[in-house]
Amino acid sequence: MTSHAWRRMGASLLMTAVGAAGLVAAARPDDGPGPGGTEVVTTWGASDDIAGGTLHDMTVRNVVRTSVGGKDLRIRVSNANGDQPLVTDSVYVGRQAAGASVVPGSSRRLTFGGKTSVTIPPGAMAISDPLTGPVPARTSLTVSLHVVGTTGIITAHNRAMQHSYKSTSGDHAADESAATYQTESSAWYFVNAAIVTAPQQVETVATLGDSITSSVGTTIDTNRRWPDVLADRYGQLPEHRRLAISNEGISGNRVLGGVAKAGSAGASALARLDKDVLTKPGVRTVLLLEGINDIYAGATADELIDGYRQLVARVHASGRCIVGGTLTPVGGSFVYTPEKEAARQAVNSFIRSSGEFDGVVDFDAATRDLADPSRLQAAYDGGDGLHPNDAGNHAMGNAADLNTLRCH
């Protein structure tokens, strides 16, 4: 379905007012699309990978944070990497209180084609029906999903820097208490997008990258990833000037090579661009920060640049913009050798000066040690010389000129 069809659908739905508890209240007629109409956008996103093991007759509770607000929430449930059908008969969304607990009265059930259960074939995804009513910006939601039977390969996003929770046996999706959610996990299970209807001027920026975009090295459960910092900056603007952020980083990911398998770094950026980025509703700009893992794996600067050119060509062919992010310093890490540093510098020179990207965000300049530009500033080092900490992510999230990410 095109974004225009989604927009027409959203404009025809009823809206509910948000109560003190969150996503609940009585229905009232929609006030209409307002000046410029509305657009369907991805307010939160994550990329599909694979988690080890299987799940059997239990509920997983994911905690996801919206970037922009809107209405008519939809959740995209993914079995993209599965090897057998994923069956769920109970999916609920609420407002997070703390940990696995839900704000009382905020939990609401999702449907799929009017039904409370859905079977998703291997390699496929399902999008829920709209959950009528407003969705607040920069708010942590719980998405709880009961797994029927036993899963095969689990589609998940590893190293989410956010705890999710597994229940004891049975369907606990509607539970607002945390009592049955006794196991913490660091992965998001089966969900890869939260979708809302927003003012038409609002679009989504997809940040495509590796562990530095997933923001490994930040404090878990605090939303201090640099894409979150960027979302907070847009959130300070008037509503019509805001952009949504969808974080499409995968730890260990590469631009070239690589396939998804248990414990892997996901399919390569070239392989996953369409599924993880271009099919997310409302994505208008891609912000690329990826290549350190390619250099570590032995790719030359020219090989990596050829990969960038393919990403640029494909994003442009889809009618979108792509902004290049310079690779952050790696001195003092396991990645560093003089030869690999020379490759990083050559790649950054291309990103800055080639003119092939629609804009540049200089993450390298924002985080490097002026006395030794091959290294992160000491105050930004997460401890391994490679991953920026909370302060480093704050600097990265403030590195972009906000207009650079608007696709014109």
LINGIPE-V861877 format. One record per residue. N is the residue number from 1. RES is the residue in one small letter. PSI is psi in whole degrees, 0 to 359 (* if undefined). OMEGA is omega in degrees with one decimal (NA if undefined). Layout:
n = {N;N}
res = {RES;RES}
psi = {PSI;PSI}
omega = {OMEGA;OMEGA}
This chain:
n = {1;2;3;4;5;6;7;8;9;10;11;12;13;14;15;16;17;18;19;20;21;22;23;24;25;26;27;28;29;30;31;32;33;34;35;36;37;38;39;40;41;42;43;44;45;46;47;48;49;50;51;52;53;54;55;56;57;58;59;60;61;62;63;64;65;66;67;68;69;70;71;72;73;74;75;76;77;78;79;80;81;82;83;84;85;86;87;88;89;90;91;92;93;94;95;96;97;98;99;100;101;102;103;104;105;106;107;108;109;110;111;112;113;114;115;116;117;118;119;120;121;122;123;124;125;126;127;128;129;130;131;132;133;134;135;136;137;138;139;140;141;142;143;144;145;146;147;148;149;150;151;152;153;154;155;156;157;158;159;160;161;162;163;164;165;166;167;168;169;170;171;172;173;174;175;176;177;178;179;180;181;182;183;184;185;186;187;188;189;190;191;192;193;194;195;196;197;198;199;200;201;202;203;204;205;206;207;208;209;210;211;212;213;214;215;216;217;218;219;220;221;222;223;224;225;226;227;228;229;230;231;232;233;234;235;236;237;238;239;240;241;242;243;244;245;246;247;248;249;250;251;252;253;254;255;256;257;258;259;260;261;262;263;264;265;266;267;268;269;270;271;272;273;274;275;276;277;278;279;280;281;282;283;284;285;286;287;288;289;290;291;292;293;294;295;296;297;298;299;300;301;302;303;304;305;306;307;308;309;310;311;312;313;314;315;316;317;318;319;320;321;322;323;324;325;326;327;328;329;330;331;332;333;334;335;336;337;338;339;340;341;342;343;344;345;346;347;348;349;350;351;352;353;354;355;356;357;358;359;360;361;362;363;364;365;366;367;368;369;370;371;372;373;374;375;376;377;378;379;380;381;382;383;384;385;386;387;388;389;390;391;392;393;394;395;396;397;398;399;400;401;402;403;404;405;406;407;408}
res = {m;t;s;h;a;w;r;r;m;g;a;s;l;l;m;t;a;v;g;a;a;g;l;v;a;a;a;r;p;d;d;g;p;g;p;g;g;t;e;v;v;t;t;w;g;a;s;d;d;i;a;g;g;t;l;h;d;m;t;v;r;n;v;v;r;t;s;v;g;g;k;d;l;r;i;r;v;s;n;a;n;g;d;q;p;l;v;t;d;s;v;y;v;g;r;q;a;a;g;a;s;v;v;p;g;s;s;r;r;l;t;f;g;g;k;t;s;v;t;i;p;p;g;a;m;a;i;s;d;p;l;t;g;p;v;p;a;r;t;s;l;t;v;s;l;h;v;v;g;t;t;g;i;i;t;a;h;n;r;a;m;q;h;s;y;k;s;t;s;g;d;h;a;a;d;e;s;a;a;t;y;q;t;e;s;s;a;w;y;f;v;n;a;a;i;v;t;a;p;q;q;v;e;t;v;a;t;l;g;d;s;i;t;s;s;v;g;t;t;i;d;t;n;r;r;w;p;d;v;l;a;d;r;y;g;q;l;p;e;h;r;r;l;a;i;s;n;e;g;i;s;g;n;r;v;l;g;g;v;a;k;a;g;s;a;g;a;s;a;l;a;r;l;d;k;d;v;l;t;k;p;g;v;r;t;v;l;l;l;e;g;i;n;d;i;y;a;g;a;t;a;d;e;l;i;d;g;y;r;q;l;v;a;r;v;h;a;s;g;r;c;i;v;g;g;t;l;t;p;v;g;g;s;f;v;y;t;p;e;k;e;a;a;r;q;a;v;n;s;f;i;r;s;s;g;e;f;d;g;v;v;d;f;d;a;a;t;r;d;l;a;d;p;s;r;l;q;a;a;y;d;g;g;d;g;l;h;p;n;d;a;g;n;h;a;m;g;n;a;a;d;l;n;t;l;r;c;h}
psi = {135;163;329;322;318;318;318;320;314;323;340;356;163;153;147;152;143;133;184;330;341;245;52;150;177;151;150;160;148;138;355;169;340;180;127;356;198;166;146;126;159;113;340;142;157;157;148;133;205;130;149;163;194;168;144;121;60;170;135;136;110;146;118;150;123;155;295;159;173;215;173;58;135;149;133;120;131;134;33;326;8;159;6;164;142;124;125;138;8;113;126;147;137;184;131;135;296;140;231;1;151;142;124;133;357;350;132;146;137;151;162;108;34;357;152;349;155;142;122;116;162;136;1;174;162;142;131;164;158;138;101;140;166;153;120;153;154;52;139;121;150;133;108;130;123;126;123;129;212;132;161;229;134;122;122;169;113;159;54;348;30;130;138;179;142;139;171;178;140;181;109;22;325;350;130;341;156;3;321;353;86;356;124;151;159;19;151;129;122;353;137;4;141;127;133;163;123;170;146;331;343;130;175;137;125;122;107;121;204;214;335;330;322;341;41;133;346;168;125;145;17;357;50;18;151;326;330;319;318;316;320;324;314;327;342;350;162;152;319;352;359;155;143;156;130;115;110;37;147;126;129;1;155;157;317;145;176;133;157;130;166;129;11;184;22;168;153;160;322;325;330;2;311;308;314;339;299;342;0;126;135;356;123;332;137;127;109;124;89;145;341;318;329;314;318;324;355;3;142;165;319;320;317;319;321;321;317;317;325;318;317;314;318;320;316;322;335;359;19;174;156;128;135;134;130;149;132;160;151;4;136;356;174;343;331;131;160;323;319;328;322;321;317;316;321;319;317;324;319;314;316;322;350;331;4;336;160;355;171;138;119;78;328;310;328;341;349;155;121;331;336;87;349;349;153;149;142;323;346;355;123;357;348;6;1;313;120;145;195;315;321;320;326;317;319;318;340;4;332;137;127;332;341;330;5;124;117;*}
omega = {-179.2;178.2;179.3;176.9;175.9;-176.7;178.5;178.7;-177.8;-177.0;-176.8;-174.7;174.8;-176.9;173.9;176.8;-178.4;177.0;-178.3;-178.0;178.4;-170.5;178.4;171.1;-179.2;-177.5;172.7;-178.9;175.8;178.7;-179.6;-172.9;-179.2;-178.1;176.7;177.4;-177.5;179.8;175.2;-175.8;173.8;-179.5;173.7;177.0;174.2;-178.0;-178.5;170.5;-179.1;172.2;-179.8;176.1;176.9;174.9;-179.1;173.8;177.2;179.8;173.8;178.5;178.5;175.0;-177.9;-175.7;177.5;172.1;174.6;173.8;179.7;177.1;174.5;-178.0;169.2;175.8;176.4;-178.7;-169.6;167.7;-170.8;-178.6;-178.7;177.3;173.7;-177.4;172.2;-179.1;173.2;-178.9;-176.0;177.3;-179.1;174.9;176.2;174.7;177.9;171.5;175.3;-178.5;-179.0;-177.3;-175.5;175.6;-177.2;178.2;-175.8;-173.3;179.8;-175.1;174.3;172.1;-179.8;-174.8;179.0;-178.1;-179.5;177.8;178.6;174.2;-175.4;-178.1;175.2;178.8;-173.8;175.8;175.8;177.2;-177.7;169.5;178.2;173.3;-169.0;177.9;-179.0;174.7;-176.9;176.9;172.8;-177.2;179.9;178.4;170.8;174.6;-173.0;-171.8;177.8;178.8;177.1;179.5;-176.5;177.4;163.2;177.3;-175.0;170.9;-176.1;173.4;-176.7;177.2;-176.1;-173.1;178.7;176.5;162.9;-170.0;175.7;-177.2;164.0;-174.5;172.7;-178.8;178.2;-175.1;-177.7;-178.0;175.6;174.6;176.4;-168.6;-176.6;-177.6;-168.8;-177.5;175.9;174.7;177.2;-179.7;166.2;-175.6;166.5;-179.7;179.1;175.8;166.5;-167.0;178.7;170.3;-174.9;174.6;-170.1;-178.6;-178.0;176.9;-176.0;169.4;175.5;179.4;-174.5;-176.4;-174.4;-176.2;179.6;173.1;170.6;173.8;167.9;-175.6;175.0;-178.8;-176.5;176.2;-178.1;178.3;178.0;173.6;-179.1;174.2;175.6;177.0;178.0;178.6;178.7;177.8;177.5;-179.4;178.0;-178.2;171.7;-170.7;-175.9;179.4;-175.1;170.1;174.2;179.7;175.3;-173.9;-176.4;174.1;172.9;-178.3;179.5;-173.5;178.1;172.9;-175.6;171.9;176.7;175.8;-179.9;172.9;-175.9;179.3;-175.1;175.5;177.9;173.7;-178.3;177.1;178.1;-178.4;-172.0;-176.2;-176.4;-173.4;-172.9;-173.3;-168.2;175.9;176.9;-176.0;173.3;-178.7;-178.8;-179.0;173.0;174.6;-173.3;172.4;-173.7;177.1;179.7;-179.9;175.1;180.0;177.8;-179.4;174.9;178.6;175.4;176.5;-179.4;178.4;179.7;177.9;175.3;176.2;175.8;-177.1;176.0;177.3;178.7;-177.9;-177.6;177.2;178.2;179.7;178.4;178.4;-178.7;177.5;177.3;-179.5;-178.9;173.8;179.4;-176.7;-176.8;-175.5;-178.5;-178.3;-177.3;179.3;177.7;-179.5;-165.0;158.2;177.5;-178.9;-179.6;174.6;177.1;177.7;178.6;179.7;179.2;178.4;179.1;176.6;176.8;-178.1;-176.5;-165.0;-173.9;-175.3;-177.5;173.3;179.3;177.9;-178.1;168.1;-172.3;178.5;177.7;-179.2;-177.3;-171.6;-172.2;174.8;-176.5;179.3;178.5;-172.8;176.1;-175.8;168.6;168.8;-177.6;-178.8;-178.0;-173.3;178.3;175.6;-179.1;-179.0;-173.5;-173.9;176.2;177.5;-179.5;-179.5;177.7;176.9;176.2;177.6;179.5;179.6;177.6;-175.5;-174.1;162.8;-171.7;178.9;180.0;-174.9;175.0;-177.3;-178.2;NA}
